[in-house]
C-alpha cells in the first residue's frame, strides 16, 4: 500500500481543554523498533525454504534512522509477490518526507545538526529509495534474493535486501492481511486489519500468548502503525500484534466525537473478540498502543474499558477528556476498576506536545496537560500535584534514567501508586531528546513491551504486577 503525504487536519486534539492532538501525521515519521534481544524460546533453525504464507522482515535502523522492509508471499518455494522499500524512521521514505521534516514548524525536525545531515544525504536517500522498489518485480519467481545479480551501484540497497531476507528466514514472522472483511459492527461495514504471527505461535497454536493492538495516526494506515515496531518485538517475545485501519480511512472516530459517522469503539471491541476467537490469546495480557490520534483512541478505549486492557502505550498523544469520558472515569473509580498502567513516550522537539522558549532550552510539556496527567494519576492512585515548571512533565519522576539509542538520548522515569510506593510504577514517562512528532525511537517498542509485560488483568478486573518480569 503506497502512502501519500496529507497535511494536518487540525493541529490540536481535544484533550482536557480541547487542545490535544487531532492531527494528520505523515506516515514516514514513526520509527520501527528492530534492535531486539533474542528470546531463547524463539530461536529456531533457519529452514531451507518457507511454507506458503506472507512474511515480513526488516533491517536494523542506522543512526540516520534508515532501515528497509521486505514483505514476500511464498507459494511452492517461490516468491509470488514482493514489496521492498526503504524506510525513514520506520516507514516508507517518500517524496513528502523532506518537506515534512524540514518545513513543518510544529512537527518536523528542529535540531540544526540533524537537519544539515539530512539535507546532505537527501540525494543519496532518494537514489536508494528508488533502487529498493526496483527489486519488487525482479524478485517474482525467485526462491530467494541471493539469486539476483549483484549490482554495480546502490550496493548498500542490495545488501539491505539480503539482510531483510535473512530476518524473514530467521524470524519467520507471518502477516495475515484481512481486507474488506465483516465483523458485524456499524451496520456490517467492511474493515481492514493485519495480524502478525510469530514462529513460536505458529508452532504452538494452543499456547495462550499476549496480544498488542496498535493504532495508526491520523491520515495514515496499517503500515505506518507497523513502523512502531511491535510486530518485530513480538516475533522475539512471542506475542501476536494486531494492527487495524480506522473505519473511515485515516480518521479514528473517538468515543463521543463526530469525526466520522462510524463507531470505531464498537469496531475495535469486535476485532478484539474476533482475534480471541481465532487465536489462543491470554485475555489477561491484552495491551493497546497508538500514535497521535491513534494514541487518543487508545487512551479513550482504555479509560472506557479498563477491564479489557492490562496496560497501554501512548505515543505523542492523549485522551479526549470530555464530559462523557470524565463521567465514565468517576464511575470506574467507584468500581475500583481504573488502575491502568501507562507508558507515555514523546520527542522533546514535538511542537504539538512540548513548549520551548527561545531562551530556555529545557523541554516542558504544555501546561494544559496538567489536567490530563492528573486524571491518569487519579485513576492509578498516584499523588496529584500542581504543575511545576521545573520538571518536564510538571512533577518530579522516580527512578530517572538516561541512555543513548540510535544516536538519540532517551530519558525515562516513573510515578508510583499509593497502592505500593515501592513497586507499583503504574505510569512510566519517556522523552527522546531532539525527536520530532513521531515514534520516539527505534528502541522504544522494546522498552514499551518490557514495561507493559509486567502487568496482567484478572477476570475480576484486578491488576496484577509481576515483579519477576524485566
C-alpha positions as CSV (number, residue, x, y, z in Angstrom):
1,X,0.0,0.0,0.0
2,X,1.5,3.3,-1.1
3,X,1.3,6.2,1.4
4,X,0.9,9.8,0.5
5,X,1.6,13.0,2.3
6,X,-1.5,14.5,3.8
7,X,-1.4,17.9,5.5
8,X,-2.6,18.1,9.1
9,X,-6.4,18.4,9.5
10,X,-6.1,20.0,12.9
11,X,-3.1,20.8,14.9
12,X,-4.7,20.2,18.3
13,X,-6.8,17.2,19.5
14,X,-9.4,17.6,22.2
15,X,-7.6,17.0,25.4
16,X,-8.8,18.4,28.7
17,X,-9.3,21.9,27.4
18,X,-9.8,20.9,23.7
19,X,-6.1,21.1,22.9
20,X,-4.6,17.6,22.4
21,X,-3.9,16.0,19.1
22,X,-6.4,15.5,16.3
23,X,-3.8,15.8,13.6
24,X,-2.7,14.2,10.4
25,X,0.8,13.0,10.9
26,X,2.7,11.8,7.8
27,X,3.3,8.1,7.7
28,X,7.0,8.2,7.3
29,X,7.8,9.7,10.7
30,X,7.3,6.8,13.0
31,X,10.3,4.6,13.9
32,X,10.2,0.8,13.7
33,X,11.9,-1.0,16.6
34,X,14.3,-3.5,15.3
35,X,17.2,-3.8,17.8
36,X,15.6,-6.5,19.9
37,X,17.1,-9.0,22.3
38,X,16.6,-12.6,21.3
39,X,14.3,-14.7,23.5
40,X,15.8,-18.2,23.7
41,X,12.3,-19.8,23.3
42,X,12.1,-18.3,19.7
43,X,15.5,-19.4,18.4
44,X,14.8,-21.7,15.5
45,X,16.9,-23.5,13.0
46,X,16.8,-21.5,9.7
47,X,14.7,-23.5,7.3
48,X,15.8,-24.4,3.7
49,X,12.5,-22.9,2.5
50,X,9.4,-21.2,3.8
51,X,5.9,-22.6,3.8
52,X,3.2,-21.0,1.7
53,X,2.3,-17.7,3.5
54,X,3.1,-14.0,3.5
55,X,6.2,-12.9,5.6
56,X,7.6,-9.6,6.6
57,X,11.2,-8.8,7.7
58,X,13.2,-5.6,8.4
59,X,16.8,-4.5,8.7
60,X,18.1,-2.7,11.8
61,X,17.9,1.1,11.6
62,X,21.1,3.1,11.4
63,X,21.8,6.4,13.2
64,X,20.1,8.2,10.3
65,X,17.0,6.2,11.2
66,X,17.2,4.5,7.7
67,X,16.1,0.9,7.5
68,X,14.5,-1.4,4.9
69,X,11.3,-3.5,4.9
70,X,10.6,-6.6,2.9
71,X,7.3,-8.4,2.5
72,X,7.0,-11.5,0.4
73,X,4.3,-14.0,-0.4
74,X,5.7,-17.5,-0.9
75,X,4.0,-20.4,-2.8
76,X,5.7,-23.6,-3.7
77,X,9.1,-22.3,-2.6
78,X,8.8,-19.3,-5.0
79,X,8.2,-15.6,-4.3
80,X,4.8,-14.7,-5.9
81,X,4.5,-11.2,-4.6
82,X,7.1,-8.8,-3.2
83,X,7.3,-5.3,-1.6
84,X,10.7,-4.0,-0.7
85,X,11.2,-0.3,0.3
86,X,13.5,2.0,2.2
87,X,12.2,3.4,5.5
88,X,13.0,6.6,7.3
89,X,12.1,6.5,10.9
90,X,10.3,3.2,10.4
91,X,8.0,3.8,7.5
92,X,8.3,4.2,3.7
93,X,10.6,7.0,2.5
94,X,8.5,9.1,0.0
95,X,8.8,12.4,-1.8
96,X,6.9,14.1,1.0
97,X,9.4,13.1,3.7
98,X,11.8,16.0,3.1
99,X,9.0,18.6,3.1
100,X,7.6,17.2,6.4
101,X,11.0,17.1,8.2
102,X,12.4,20.4,7.1
103,X,9.4,22.6,6.6
104,X,6.8,21.6,9.2
105,X,7.3,24.1,12.0
106,X,5.2,22.2,14.6
107,X,6.0,18.6,13.9
108,X,9.2,18.5,11.8
109,X,13.0,18.1,12.6
110,X,14.4,21.1,14.5
111,X,17.9,20.1,15.5
112,X,20.3,22.1,13.2
113,X,22.9,19.3,13.1
114,X,20.4,16.7,12.2
115,X,18.8,19.0,9.6
116,X,22.1,19.6,8.0
117,X,22.9,15.9,7.9
118,X,19.6,15.1,6.4
119,X,19.9,17.7,3.7
120,X,23.4,16.5,2.8
121,X,22.1,12.9,2.4
122,X,18.8,13.8,0.6
123,X,20.1,12.8,-2.9
124,X,21.5,9.5,-1.5
125,X,18.3,8.7,0.3
126,X,16.2,9.4,-2.9
127,X,18.5,7.2,-5.0
128,X,18.4,4.3,-2.6
129,X,14.7,4.5,-2.2
130,X,14.2,4.2,-5.9
131,X,16.7,1.4,-6.1
132,X,14.9,-0.5,-3.4
133,X,11.5,-0.5,-5.1
134,X,13.1,-1.6,-8.4
135,X,13.7,-5.0,-6.9
136,X,10.0,-5.8,-6.5
137,X,9.4,-7.2,-9.9
138,X,12.8,-8.8,-10.1
139,X,12.0,-10.9,-7.0
140,X,8.9,-12.6,-8.5
141,X,9.6,-16.2,-9.4
142,X,12.8,-16.5,-7.4
143,X,13.3,-18.7,-4.3
144,X,15.3,-16.1,-2.5
145,X,17.0,-12.7,-3.2
146,X,20.5,-14.2,-3.4
147,X,19.6,-15.4,-6.9
148,X,19.7,-11.8,-8.1
149,X,22.7,-10.4,-9.9
150,X,24.8,-8.3,-7.6
151,X,24.5,-4.6,-8.8
152,X,27.4,-2.2,-9.5
153,X,25.5,0.7,-7.9
154,X,23.4,1.2,-4.8
155,X,25.3,-1.8,-3.3
156,X,24.1,-0.9,0.2
157,X,20.5,-1.5,-1.0
158,X,21.3,-4.9,-2.3
159,X,23.0,-5.7,1.0
160,X,19.9,-4.5,2.8
161,X,17.7,-6.7,0.7
162,X,19.8,-9.7,1.7
163,X,19.7,-8.7,5.3
164,X,15.9,-8.3,5.3
165,X,15.5,-11.7,3.7
166,X,17.8,-13.2,6.4
167,X,15.5,-11.5,9.0
168,X,12.5,-13.3,7.4
169,X,14.2,-16.6,7.4
170,X,15.3,-16.3,11.0
171,X,12.1,-15.0,12.5
172,X,9.5,-16.4,10.0
173,X,7.1,-13.7,11.0
174,X,3.8,-14.3,9.1
175,X,1.4,-11.4,8.4
176,X,-2.2,-12.3,7.7
177,X,-3.9,-9.4,5.8
178,X,-7.6,-9.1,6.3
179,X,-9.2,-6.9,3.7
180,X,-12.8,-5.8,3.4
181,X,-13.9,-8.3,6.0
182,X,-17.1,-8.1,8.1
183,X,-17.3,-8.2,11.9
184,X,-21.0,-7.3,12.3
185,X,-20.5,-3.8,13.7
186,X,-21.6,-0.4,12.3
187,X,-24.3,-2.0,10.1
188,X,-21.8,-4.6,8.9
189,X,-19.4,-2.1,7.3
190,X,-16.2,-3.9,6.0
191,X,-12.8,-3.4,7.7
192,X,-9.1,-3.9,7.1
193,X,-6.5,-5.2,9.6
194,X,-3.3,-7.2,9.8
195,X,-2.4,-10.0,12.3
196,X,1.3,-10.7,12.8
197,X,2.0,-14.3,13.9
198,X,5.4,-15.2,15.4
199,X,7.1,-18.5,14.6
200,X,6.5,-19.7,18.2
201,X,2.8,-19.1,17.9
202,X,2.7,-20.9,14.6
203,X,4.4,-23.9,16.2
204,X,2.4,-23.8,19.4
205,X,-1.2,-22.7,18.4
206,X,-2.8,-23.9,21.6
207,X,-0.4,-21.9,23.9
208,X,-2.0,-18.8,25.2
209,X,0.0,-15.7,24.3
210,X,-0.4,-11.9,24.8
211,X,-1.8,-9.6,22.2
212,X,-0.8,-6.0,21.4
213,X,-3.2,-3.9,19.2
214,X,-1.6,-0.9,17.6
215,X,-3.4,2.1,16.2
216,X,-2.1,4.4,13.4
217,X,-2.0,8.2,13.4
218,X,-4.5,10.4,11.6
219,X,-4.1,10.4,7.9
220,X,-2.2,7.2,8.0
221,X,-2.6,3.4,7.6
222,X,-1.7,-0.1,8.8
223,X,1.9,0.1,7.5
224,X,2.6,3.3,9.4
225,X,1.4,1.7,12.7
226,X,3.6,-1.3,11.9
227,X,6.5,1.1,12.0
228,X,6.1,1.4,15.7
229,X,7.9,-1.9,15.8
230,X,5.6,-4.1,17.9
231,X,5.3,-6.9,15.3
232,X,9.1,-7.3,15.3
233,X,9.3,-7.3,19.1
234,X,6.5,-9.9,19.1
235,X,8.5,-12.1,16.8
236,X,11.1,-12.4,19.5
237,X,8.9,-12.1,22.6
238,X,6.1,-14.4,21.4
239,X,3.0,-12.2,21.3
240,X,0.6,-11.5,18.5
241,X,0.3,-8.0,17.1
242,X,-2.9,-6.7,15.6
243,X,-3.0,-3.5,13.5
244,X,-6.4,-2.3,12.2
245,X,-7.1,0.5,9.9
246,X,-9.7,3.1,11.0
247,X,-13.2,2.5,9.6
248,X,-13.1,5.9,7.9
249,X,-9.6,5.9,6.2
250,X,-7.1,7.9,8.2
251,X,-9.5,9.0,10.9
252,X,-10.3,7.3,14.2
253,X,-13.7,8.3,15.4
254,X,-13.1,8.6,19.2
255,X,-15.9,7.8,21.6
256,X,-18.4,10.7,21.8
257,X,-16.7,12.6,18.9
258,X,-18.1,13.4,15.5
259,X,-15.1,13.0,13.2
260,X,-16.9,10.2,11.4
261,X,-20.3,8.6,11.4
262,X,-18.7,5.2,12.2
263,X,-18.2,4.0,15.7
264,X,-14.6,2.8,16.0
265,X,-15.1,1.9,19.6
266,X,-17.6,-0.8,18.5
267,X,-15.3,-1.9,15.7
268,X,-12.2,-2.3,18.0
269,X,-14.2,-4.3,20.6
270,X,-15.5,-6.6,17.8
271,X,-12.0,-7.0,16.5
272,X,-10.6,-8.0,19.9
273,X,-13.3,-10.6,20.2
274,X,-12.6,-11.9,16.7
275,X,-8.9,-12.3,17.3
276,X,-9.6,-14.1,20.6
277,X,-11.9,-16.5,18.7
278,X,-9.3,-17.3,16.0
279,X,-6.1,-17.4,18.1
280,X,-5.1,-18.6,21.6
281,X,-5.0,-15.2,23.3
282,X,-4.2,-14.8,27.0
283,X,-7.0,-12.4,27.8
284,X,-5.2,-11.3,31.0
285,X,-2.5,-9.8,28.8
286,X,-4.1,-7.6,26.2
287,X,-2.5,-4.3,25.5
288,X,-3.0,-1.3,23.2
289,X,-0.7,1.2,21.7
290,X,-1.2,4.2,19.4
291,X,0.4,7.2,17.8
292,X,-1.0,10.8,17.8
293,X,-4.8,10.4,17.1
294,X,-4.2,6.6,17.5
295,X,-2.9,7.4,21.0
296,X,-6.0,9.4,21.7
297,X,-8.2,6.5,20.6
298,X,-6.0,4.1,22.6
299,X,-6.4,6.2,25.8
300,X,-10.1,6.6,25.3
301,X,-10.6,2.8,24.8
302,X,-8.6,2.0,27.9
303,X,-10.5,4.6,30.0
304,X,-13.8,3.2,28.8
305,X,-12.8,-0.4,29.1
306,X,-10.1,-0.8,31.7
307,X,-11.3,-4.4,32.4
308,X,-10.0,-5.4,29.0
309,X,-6.5,-3.9,28.9
310,X,-3.6,-4.8,31.2
311,X,-1.8,-1.6,30.0
312,X,-1.5,1.0,27.3
313,X,1.2,2.8,25.4
314,X,0.6,6.4,24.4
315,X,2.9,7.9,21.8
316,X,2.7,11.7,21.2
317,X,-1.0,12.0,22.1
318,X,-3.6,11.7,24.9
319,X,-7.3,11.1,25.6
320,X,-10.1,13.5,24.8
321,X,-11.4,14.0,28.3
322,X,-14.8,15.4,27.5
323,X,-17.8,15.3,29.9
324,X,-18.8,11.7,28.9
325,X,-15.3,10.2,29.5
326,X,-14.9,12.2,32.7
327,X,-18.2,10.7,33.9
328,X,-17.1,7.2,33.0
329,X,-13.8,7.7,34.9
330,X,-15.8,8.6,38.0
331,X,-17.9,5.5,37.6
332,X,-14.8,3.4,37.2
333,X,-13.2,5.0,40.3
334,X,-16.2,3.9,42.3
335,X,-15.8,0.4,41.0
336,X,-12.0,0.3,41.7
337,X,-11.5,-0.6,38.0
338,X,-9.3,2.3,37.0
339,X,-5.8,1.0,37.6
340,X,-4.3,1.4,34.2
341,X,-0.5,1.1,33.6
342,X,0.6,3.7,31.1
343,X,3.8,4.3,29.2
344,X,3.9,7.8,27.7
345,X,6.5,8.5,25.0
346,X,7.2,11.8,23.2
347,X,10.0,13.6,21.5
348,X,11.2,16.9,23.0
349,X,11.0,18.7,19.6
350,X,7.4,17.7,19.2
351,X,5.7,21.1,19.0
352,X,2.3,19.6,19.5
353,X,3.1,18.3,22.9
354,X,6.0,20.5,24.1
355,X,6.6,24.2,24.5
356,X,10.1,25.7,24.5
357,X,11.1,29.3,25.0
358,X,14.0,30.5,22.9
359,X,16.0,31.5,25.9
360,X,15.3,28.2,27.7
361,X,16.3,25.0,26.0
362,X,14.7,22.8,28.7
363,X,11.7,20.9,27.2
364,X,8.4,21.4,29.1
365,X,5.2,19.6,28.4
366,X,2.5,22.1,27.7
367,X,0.9,23.2,31.0
368,X,-2.6,22.3,29.6
369,X,-1.6,18.7,30.1
370,X,-1.7,19.2,33.8
371,X,-5.4,18.1,34.0
372,X,-4.7,15.2,31.6
373,X,-1.8,13.8,33.7
374,X,-3.6,14.3,36.9
375,X,-6.5,12.4,35.6
376,X,-4.3,9.4,34.9
377,X,-2.8,9.8,38.3
378,X,-6.2,9.7,40.0
379,X,-7.0,6.5,38.0
380,X,-3.8,4.9,39.3
381,X,-4.0,6.3,42.9
382,X,-0.8,8.3,42.3
383,X,-0.4,11.5,44.3
384,X,-1.8,14.5,42.4
385,X,0.3,17.6,42.3
386,X,0.1,21.2,41.0
387,X,2.0,21.6,37.7
388,X,5.6,22.6,38.4
389,X,7.5,24.1,35.5
390,X,10.8,22.9,37.0
391,X,10.0,19.4,35.7
392,X,9.4,18.2,32.1
393,X,6.1,16.6,33.0
394,X,5.2,19.0,35.7
395,X,6.3,16.8,38.6
396,X,9.4,15.0,39.7
397,X,9.8,11.5,38.5
398,X,11.2,8.5,40.4
399,X,13.9,6.1,39.1
400,X,15.0,8.6,36.4
401,X,17.3,7.0,33.8
402,X,19.1,8.3,30.8
403,X,20.7,6.3,28.0
404,X,21.6,6.5,24.3
405,X,20.0,4.5,21.5
406,X,20.4,5.1,17.7
407,X,22.2,8.4,18.3
408,X,19.4,9.8,20.5
409,X,19.2,10.3,24.3
410,X,16.2,8.6,26.0
411,X,15.1,9.8,29.4
412,X,12.7,7.8,31.5
413,X,11.1,7.9,34.9
414,X,8.1,6.6,36.8
415,X,5.3,7.7,39.2
416,X,4.4,5.2,41.9
417,X,0.9,4.4,43.1
418,X,-0.1,4.7,46.7
419,X,-1.2,1.1,46.3
420,X,2.5,0.3,46.7
421,X,5.0,3.1,46.8
422,X,7.9,0.7,46.3
423,X,6.7,-1.3,43.3
424,X,3.5,-0.1,41.7
425,X,5.0,2.0,38.9
426,X,1.8,2.5,37.1
427,X,3.0,5.5,35.0
428,X,6.2,5.5,33.0
429,X,7.1,8.7,31.3
430,X,9.6,8.9,28.4
431,X,11.2,11.6,26.4
432,X,13.7,11.4,23.5
433,X,15.9,14.5,23.1
434,X,15.6,16.2,19.7
435,X,12.9,13.8,18.3
436,X,10.0,15.4,16.4
437,X,6.3,14.4,16.3
438,X,7.0,10.7,15.7
439,X,7.6,7.3,17.3
440,X,10.2,8.3,19.9
441,X,13.0,5.9,18.9
442,X,13.7,2.5,17.1
443,X,14.3,1.1,20.6
444,X,11.0,2.4,22.0
445,X,8.8,-0.6,21.2
446,X,11.1,-3.0,23.0
447,X,11.2,-0.7,26.0
448,X,7.4,-0.3,26.0
449,X,6.9,-4.1,25.9
450,X,9.3,-4.7,28.7
451,X,7.2,-2.3,30.8
452,X,3.8,-3.4,29.8
453,X,4.6,-7.1,30.1
454,X,4.9,-6.8,33.8
455,X,1.1,-6.3,34.1
456,X,-1.9,-8.6,33.7
457,X,-5.6,-8.1,34.2
458,X,-7.6,-10.7,36.1
459,X,-11.1,-11.7,35.2
460,X,-12.5,-9.7,38.1
461,X,-10.7,-6.6,36.8
462,X,-7.9,-6.6,39.4
463,X,-4.5,-5.6,38.1
464,X,-1.5,-7.8,38.8
465,X,2.1,-6.8,38.6
466,X,4.7,-9.5,38.1
467,X,7.9,-8.3,39.8
468,X,9.9,-11.0,38.1
469,X,9.2,-9.8,34.5
470,X,12.0,-7.5,33.4
